[in-house]
Amino acid sequence: MLTIVVVSFGMTSKKGNVKQFEGLFYLDQSPVRIDVVNGKIAGITRIKELSVKNKNIYIAPGLIDNQVNGYSGVTFSTGDIKFNVEDALKVTRDLWKAGVTTYLPTLRTNSQENLLRNFAILAKAKADTASHGSIAGFHLEGPFVSKVDGYRGAHALAYVRNPNWDAFMELYEASGRNILQVTLAPETEGAMDFIKKSREKGIVVGLGHHNAPAGVVTEAIDMGAQIATHIGNAIANNINRHENPLWSQLSDDRLMISIIGDGFHLLPNEIRVFYKVKGPLKTIITSDVDRYAGMSPGKYLNSEGDTIQLTTDGVVMYLARNSLSGSASPVTKGVGNVMKFTGCSMSEAFQMGSGNAARLYGLSDRGEIVVGKRADLILFSLDDFKINIKKTIVAGELVYDAGE
């Protein structure tokens, strides 16, 4: 069972400019008022009832998405498509509309030159005050992944390579030392030493896009790997029923998992099984969104000249490989789906959609609604498990308001 954090309810400090937000509290659905002073939560008070306009509005911590490849036509890492700081800020603003108050821009397998350039741009976006601190750091997915079709997924084979610490440190410096996670295939040459060095620097290591045998997965966890990146995806369509990457990652209680909850990358029964095995404290709901999220259905050419199809129901398909290629649904949809598919409580869903990521990446100032934490809040209605964002508050500032 999920252990609920004890929250202090009581008098609110009246020093400074107090902002107040009301809603049904995500932990127990009771009416509360949240007082915010200087960007932080100053008080949480139970109230008798909500105003009429807030009657069916919930209040919860803003969502944290640890895998955002792009959004709304902007891509961070694909081929020669370039982006700039304003593009990254546009993604940030559009994610606020989806209730995402913190995210990790994610760069996928590419040339060293491309990754160096894009990390430098993202570092500037992170430092820009217009982002309100929503960019916590970065996720490097690859280029140290499997070269095998199926496990490689949509990562470009030409740029896949074995782990190289010196090359990675170039990227780390270009990022402003802001790479919070690197995802790799543990069976690749040099992976164990790379994992050890990453953990010594406090970088989270994810296992993904791999076909490592059980012994190698266990060794990787022994060396410090902490999470299975979007488990159940980046795996061949046909696998051995005994020897495959799933069982070793699911059976080791030390390893967290991230799951894409859009309903396409994983079917409802898969999500239920993964949730039952790992539980609400070892599961992170992610999106894996790319630039096709928010775009019109149709066929598009990626930078390699291959056709990507965005279907009317939000599936992004890499037609040449008959595989999924990222997601078109923000993590908001995944949080609602996980509640629907597993029967978990709202508090457990937000633990998986916010609290666990904050804990994994050491973001101790956010991820829950507690006095003294940063005021990253969302107000939303819930309609058949669909989360409809009404307001988004980042560090105490109202950054999105859907209006009446």
C-alpha positions in Angstrom: 0.0 0.0 0.0 1.0 3.6 -0.6 2.1 5.4 2.5 0.4 8.8 2.5 2.6 11.7 3.5 1.4 13.4 6.6 0.5 17.0 5.7 0.3 19.8 8.1 -3.1 21.5 8.2 -3.5 24.8 10.1 -3.0 28.5 10.2 -1.5 30.2 7.1 1.2 32.8 7.2 -0.1 36.2 6.2 3.3 37.7 5.5 3.8 38.8 1.9 1.3 38.5 -0.9 -0.8 35.4 -0.3 -2.3 33.6 -3.2 -5.1 31.1 -2.6 -6.3 28.1 -4.5 -9.2 25.8 -3.6 -10.1 22.3 -4.7 -10.7 18.7 -3.7 -7.4 17.5 -2.3 -5.8 14.7 -4.3 -5.0 12.6 -1.3 -8.5 12.2 0.1 -10.9 14.3 -2.1 -11.7 16.7 0.8 -12.1 20.4 0.2 -9.0 22.4 0.9 -7.5 25.8 0.5 -3.8 26.1 -0.5 -2.1 29.3 0.5 1.0 30.3 -1.5 3.6 32.8 -0.4 6.7 33.7 -2.5 6.3 30.7 -4.7 6.0 28.1 -1.9 3.1 26.4 -0.2 2.6 28.3 3.0 -0.5 26.5 4.3 -3.0 23.8 3.6 -6.4 24.3 5.3 -9.4 22.0 5.3 -12.5 24.0 4.5 -16.2 23.2 4.9 -17.0 23.3 1.2 -15.9 24.7 -2.1 -17.4 27.6 -3.9 -19.9 26.8 -6.7 -17.3 27.3 -9.5 -14.8 25.0 -7.8 -17.3 22.4 -6.7 -15.9 19.5 -8.8 -12.4 20.8 -9.2 -9.5 18.7 -7.9 -6.1 20.1 -6.8 -2.9 18.1 -7.1 0.8 18.5 -7.6 1.9 19.3 -11.1 2.9 16.4 -13.2 6.6 15.5 -13.8 7.4 13.9 -17.1 10.9 12.3 -17.4 10.8 11.7 -21.2 9.8 14.5 -23.5 11.4 14.2 -27.0 9.5 17.2 -28.3 5.9 18.6 -28.5 3.6 20.6 -30.7 5.8 20.4 -33.9 9.1 20.9 -32.0 11.6 18.0 -31.8 14.7 18.1 -29.6 16.9 15.5 -31.2 15.7 14.2 -34.5 18.3 14.3 -37.3 19.1 17.7 -38.8 15.9 19.4 -37.7 17.1 22.3 -35.6 15.3 24.1 -32.7 16.2 27.1 -30.6 15.6 28.4 -27.1 12.2 29.8 -28.0 11.1 26.5 -29.4 12.0 24.8 -26.1 10.1 27.5 -24.2 7.1 26.9 -26.5 7.1 23.3 -25.6 7.3 24.3 -21.9 4.2 26.6 -22.3 2.3 23.9 -24.2 3.1 21.3 -21.5 1.7 23.7 -18.9 -1.6 23.4 -20.6 -1.4 19.7 -20.1 -0.6 20.1 -16.4 3.1 19.2 -16.7 5.0 21.6 -14.4 8.4 19.8 -14.6 9.9 17.8 -17.4 13.1 16.3 -18.8 13.8 17.3 -22.4 15.0 14.1 -24.0 17.7 13.7 -26.7 17.8 10.4 -28.5 20.5 8.6 -30.5 22.2 11.0 -32.9 25.7 12.2 -33.9 27.9 13.7 -31.3 27.8 17.0 -33.1 24.0 17.1 -33.1 23.8 16.1 -29.4 26.4 18.7 -28.4 24.5 21.5 -30.2 21.1 20.5 -28.8 22.3 20.1 -25.3 23.8 23.6 -25.4 20.5 25.0 -26.6 18.5 23.2 -23.9 20.9 24.4 -21.3 20.1 28.0 -22.3 16.4 27.2 -22.2 16.7 25.7 -18.7 18.4 28.8 -17.5 15.8 31.2 -19.0 13.6 32.7 -16.4 10.6 32.3 -18.7 10.7 28.5 -18.1 10.0 29.1 -14.4 12.2 26.2 -13.5 10.0 23.7 -15.3 13.0 22.2 -17.1 14.7 20.2 -14.3 17.4 18.7 -16.4 17.8 16.4 -19.3 17.4 12.7 -20.3 19.9 11.2 -22.8 18.2 8.1 -24.4 21.0 6.4 -26.3 23.2 6.5 -28.3 24.4 3.5 -26.2 21.5 1.2 -27.1 21.1 -2.2 -28.9 21.8 -2.3 -32.6 19.4 -5.1 -33.0 16.1 -4.4 -34.9 13.2 -4.4 -32.5 15.2 -3.6 -29.4 16.7 -0.5 -31.1 13.2 0.8 -31.9 13.2 4.1 -33.9 16.8 4.9 -32.9 18.9 5.5 -36.1 21.4 2.6 -36.5 24.0 4.8 -38.1 24.5 6.6 -34.7 24.3 3.7 -32.3 27.5 3.1 -30.5 29.0 1.6 -27.4 29.2 3.6 -24.2 32.1 6.0 -24.2 32.7 8.0 -21.0 34.9 10.7 -22.6 32.3 11.3 -25.3 29.5 11.4 -22.7 31.5 13.9 -20.6 31.6 16.2 -23.6 27.8 16.0 -23.7 27.5 16.4 -19.9 29.6 19.7 -20.0 27.6 21.0 -23.0 24.4 20.4 -21.1 25.7 22.6 -18.2 26.1 19.4 -16.2 22.3 19.0 -16.3 21.9 15.4 -17.7 19.9 13.7 -15.0 19.4 10.4 -16.7 21.0 8.3 -19.3 19.3 5.2 -20.8 21.5 2.5 -22.2 21.7 -1.2 -23.2 23.6 -3.0 -20.4 24.9 -5.8 -22.7 26.9 -3.4 -24.8 30.7 -3.3 -24.4 31.8 -0.9 -21.6 28.3 -0.5 -20.1 29.1 -1.7 -16.6 32.0 0.7 -16.1 29.8 3.5 -17.6 27.0 2.7 -15.2 29.4 2.8 -12.2 30.9 6.2 -13.3 27.4 7.6 -13.9 26.2 6.7 -10.5 29.3 8.2 -8.9 28.3 11.5 -10.5 24.7 11.1 -9.3 23.3 10.5 -12.7 20.3 8.1 -12.9 20.9 5.1 -15.2 18.0 3.6 -17.0 18.0 0.3 -18.8 16.2 0.5 -22.2 16.3 -0.5 -25.8 18.2 -3.7 -24.8 18.1 -7.4 -25.0 20.3 -8.2 -22.0 20.2 -11.6 -20.4 19.0 -11.8 -16.8 22.6 -12.0 -15.3 23.6 -8.9 -17.1 20.5 -7.0 -15.9 21.3 -8.1 -12.3 24.9 -6.9 -12.7 23.7 -3.6 -14.1 21.5 -3.1 -11.1 24.3 -4.1 -8.8 26.4 -1.4 -10.5 23.7 1.2 -9.8 21.1 1.1 -12.6 17.9 2.4 -11.0 15.0 2.3 -13.6 13.8 0.3 -16.6 13.0 2.9 -19.2 9.5 2.6 -20.7 9.4 -1.1 -19.9 7.5 -3.3 -22.3 8.5 -1.1 -25.2 11.7 -1.0 -27.2 11.4 -4.8 -27.3 11.0 -7.1 -30.3 7.5 -8.1 -31.3 8.4 -11.8 -30.9 10.5 -12.8 -27.9 11.5 -16.0 -26.1 8.9 -16.8 -23.4 11.6 -17.5 -20.8 14.7 -15.5 -21.8 13.7 -11.9 -22.5 14.3 -8.5 -20.8 11.0 -8.4 -19.0 11.2 -10.9 -16.3 14.6 -9.9 -14.9 13.6 -6.2 -14.7 10.2 -6.9 -13.2 11.5 -9.4 -10.6 14.2 -7.3 -9.1 12.7 -5.1 -6.4 15.5 -2.6 -6.6 14.6 -1.5 -10.1 11.9 1.2 -10.7 10.0 1.2 -14.0 8.6 3.9 -16.2 5.5 3.1 -18.3 3.9 4.9 -21.2 0.2 5.1 -20.2 -1.3 6.2 -23.5 -3.1 2.9 -24.0 -1.2 2.0 -27.2 2.4 1.5 -26.1 1.1 -0.8 -23.4 -2.3 -2.4 -23.4 -4.5 -2.2 -20.3 -3.7 -5.7 -19.1 0.0 -5.1 -19.4 -0.2 -1.9 -17.3 -2.2 -3.8 -14.7 0.4 -6.5 -14.5 3.3 -4.1 -14.3 1.5 -2.1 -11.6 0.7 -5.2 -9.6 4.4 -6.2 -9.7 6.0 -2.9 -9.0 3.3 -1.0 -7.1 2.7 2.7 -6.8 6.1 3.5 -5.2 8.3 1.8 -7.9 6.4 3.0 -11.0 6.7 6.3 -12.9 4.2 7.2 -15.5 5.9 8.9 -18.5 4.8 10.0 -22.0 7.7 9.6 -24.5 5.9 12.4 -26.5 7.6 13.8 -29.6 6.8 16.6 -32.0 3.7 14.8 -33.4 1.9 15.4 -30.2 -0.6 18.2 -30.8 -0.3 17.9 -34.6 -3.0 16.8 -37.1 -3.3 13.2 -38.1 -1.5 12.2 -41.2 1.8 11.1 -42.7 5.1 12.9 -42.1 8.7 12.3 -43.1 11.3 12.1 -40.4 14.8 13.4 -40.8 16.0 10.1 -42.2 13.3 10.3 -44.9 11.1 7.5 -43.4 7.4 7.8 -43.2 5.8 8.4 -39.8 2.1 8.1 -39.5 0.0 9.8 -36.8 -3.4 8.1 -36.7 -6.7 9.7 -35.7 -6.6 8.0 -32.3 -3.2 9.3 -31.5 -0.8 6.4 -32.4 2.5 7.4 -33.9 3.8 4.6 -36.2 7.2 4.1 -37.8 5.8 2.4 -41.0 9.1 1.0 -42.3 9.6 -1.1 -39.1 5.9 -1.6 -38.2 6.7 -0.2 -34.7 5.6 2.6 -32.5 7.7 5.8 -32.7 7.1 7.9 -29.6 3.8 9.1 -28.3 1.3 11.8 -29.2 -0.4 11.9 -25.8 0.9 14.0 -22.8 1.5 12.2 -19.5 -1.8 13.6 -18.3 -3.6 11.0 -20.4 -1.4 8.3 -18.9 -2.3 9.3 -15.3 -6.0 9.0 -16.1 -5.5 5.8 -17.9 -3.6 4.2 -15.1 -6.4 5.0 -12.7 -8.9 3.5 -15.1 -6.9 0.4 -16.0 -5.6 -0.5 -12.5 -8.2 0.8 -10.1 -5.5 2.7 -8.2 -6.5 5.7 -6.1 -5.9 9.3 -7.3 -3.2 9.7 -4.6 -1.4 6.6 -6.0 -1.8 7.9 -9.6 -0.1 11.2 -8.7 2.5 9.4 -6.7 3.4 7.7 -10.0 2.8 10.8 -12.1 4.8 13.2 -9.9 6.1 12.1 -6.5 8.3 9.1 -7.7 10.1 11.1 -10.4 10.8 13.9 -7.9 12.3 11.3 -5.5 14.3 9.6 -8.3 15.9 12.8 -9.6 16.4 14.4 -6.2 13.9 17.2 -6.8 13.1 17.5 -3.2 11.3 20.8 -3.6 8.4 19.4 -5.6 6.2 16.4 -6.4 3.8 16.6 -3.6 1.6 19.2 -1.8 3.3 19.9 1.5 4.0 23.1 3.4 7.4 24.5 2.4 7.5 22.8 -1.0 7.5 24.7 -4.3 3.9 25.6 -5.3 3.6 23.5 -8.5 -0.1 22.9 -8.6 -2.8 21.8 -11.1 -6.5 22.3 -10.8 -8.6 19.9 -13.0 -11.9 18.2 -13.5 -12.1 14.4 -14.0 -14.5 13.1 -16.6 -14.5 9.3 -17.1 -10.8 9.2 -16.0 -9.9 12.0 -18.4 -8.0 14.8 -16.7 -9.1 18.2 -17.9 -6.7 20.9 -16.8 -8.3 24.1 -15.6 -5.3 26.0 -14.1 -1.6 25.3 -13.9 0.5 27.0 -11.2 4.3 26.9 -11.4 6.4 28.2 -8.5 3.3 30.1 -7.3 2.7 31.7 -10.7 -0.5 31.1 -12.7 1.0 30.0 -16.0 -2.2 28.5 -17.6 -5.9 29.3 -17.2 -8.4 27.5 -19.4 -11.0 30.1 -18.4 -14.6 29.4 -17.4 
